[in-house]
Amino acid sequence: MFKYVSYTPMTDAYTTHEFNENDDKCKVHRFDVPYVSIECESEEDFVELMAYQKPFIGAVEITKEEFTELVQYSDQVKRMYDVVNGEYEKDLRPVSVKYSKEERDTWPSQIAEANTVKEGTATDTPYLSALALDESITLEQAADRVLGNKVDYDAHSSQSLTKKWNALAVLKSEVGL
């Protein structure tokens, strides 16, 4: 069971008083802000842990929703996203490594052009025309290539994105988010 606590760290002449663990009954997940998520086996263990805290740090239980809102910009949450985004980018390398960021930024325009070629409504196709000229292929073949790449990219990206979201869910669940 997860519980969530807000507290006010207090510094005196000798030390900074923070939220403390008193035994191994509850696991405290710390953030760079004065909020902790606490994993306890029972309500009694949580009550005992709260009673152990120094009264002057003002430790109070808050809701999961309040906690989530308060820690959403913490370094720990940012690190979670950095980890899963890094893995997502690695997963996408096989389909994106051949293209510069600038070229990938044109993909929506290339796809729109390819769709107009396939629909027979193409009027201006600068990207596909350049591809067709460079590859010595027809505009129709360039459109087929772009749309084929889109299908491949979408399949790979959707699998990678699902993997990312699942990993993020696991990381969040480990700290009660």
N, C-alpha and C positions, 0 to 999 in steps of 0.2 A: 504494500500500500504506500502511495506517495502522499506526502503532506508538504505544504509550502509555507515558508516563514519569511517575514520581513523583519529586519533588525537594524539598530543604529550602532555601528561600531563606536566605542568610546576609548579615547586615549587619555591615560593619566601620566604621571611622571615616570612610570616604569615600563608600561606596556600598552599595547592596543588590545582592548577586549573585543573579541569577535564571537560569533556563534560557535560553540564548542561541542565536540562529541564527548559523550561520557563513557561509552563502552562500545562493544561491537554489535549491539542490538539494532542500531539504526545506522544507515550509511548516509552521510551528508554530502551532497553534490554542491560544490561551491562555484560561484560566479564572481566576476569582477565587480559586481554591484552588491549592495547589502541585502541580498536575497539568497535563500538556499532552498533546494528541493531535498526532501528527506525521505528515505526509503526505510520503512519500519515493518516488522512482522505484525505488530499489533498496535491498536490505539493506546494501550497501556504503556508500551515502549515509547511512543511519541510523547505522551503526557509526562513520563519520567524524564525524557530528554529536555522538554521545555522547562520543567521544574529545575533542572540542573543549570540553566543559563543564569548569568549574572542579571539581576533585575534592572540595572542601569543601562543595559543595551536595548531594552524595550522590545524583545522578541515577541512577535504576534503572528498567529496563523493567518494566512491569506488564502484566497481561492486559487485554483489552478489557472483560471482565466486572468486574474490579477497578476499572478506570477509570470505567465506567458507574455503578457503585455509589458511587464517591467523588465524582463530579461531579453526581449527580442533583439536588442541592439548590443548585447554584451559581447565581449571578446570570445567567450565560449561558444555562443550561438553562431557568431561569424565564422569561427573555426570549423564548426560542423558543416556549414555551407561551403567553405573553402575546400574541405576534404572531398565532399561529394561532387562539387563542381570540377575539381581537378581530375577526379576519376572519370567524370562524364566527358571532359575534354580529351582525355587519353583514349576513351572508348571511340570517340569520333575521329581520331587521327587517321585511321585507315581510309575513310571516305573524304577527309578534308585536307590531308597533307599535300595533295597535288595542286591545291588552289590557294592563292594568297587571300588574306582577309578582304582585300579590296574586291577581288573577283567574287568571293562568296557573297559579299554585300550586293552584287548584281544579280544573284540567283533569282530573286522574286521577279525582276524585270525580264530575265531570260525566259522564265517559265511563262510569264504573261505573253511574251512574244511568241513562244512555241505554241501556246494555246490558240493564238490568233491565226498562226500559220495552219494549224490542224483544222480550225474552223473555216478556213478560207476567207478570213476577214482581215488578214494582215495588210497594213499599209506602211508602217515604219518599223523596221526590225534591225536596229543598229548592231545589237549584240549577236543575233543569229547570223546576220549578213557577214559580220567579221569572222565568226566561227566557220561558216560555210566557205568563205574565201580562203582562210588559213588552212583548212583541212581538205580543200578541193572537193567539197561535197555540195549537194543541193541544199536549198533552204529547208526543204521537207526533211532531209536526212539530219540536218542540224537540229530541227525541232524534235525529231525522234530521239536523238542522242540526249538532248537536254531533258526531255520528259522521262527517258529511261534512267538518267542519273537521279532525277527527282524521286522516282520510285525506289531506287536503291538507297538513296540518302534517307528517305522517310522511314523505310523499314529498319535500317540500322539505327537511326536517331531515336525512333520510338522504343526500340529495345533498350538502348542506352539510357533513355530518359526514365523508363520504368525502373531500371536498375538503380538509377540515381535516387528516385523518389523512395524506393524501398529502403535503400541504405540510409537516407535521411530519416525515415520513420523509425528505423532501428536506433540510430543515434539519439534521436529525441526521446524515444521511449526509455532509454537507459538513464536519463536524468529526469524523467517525469514530465516531459513536454508533450 
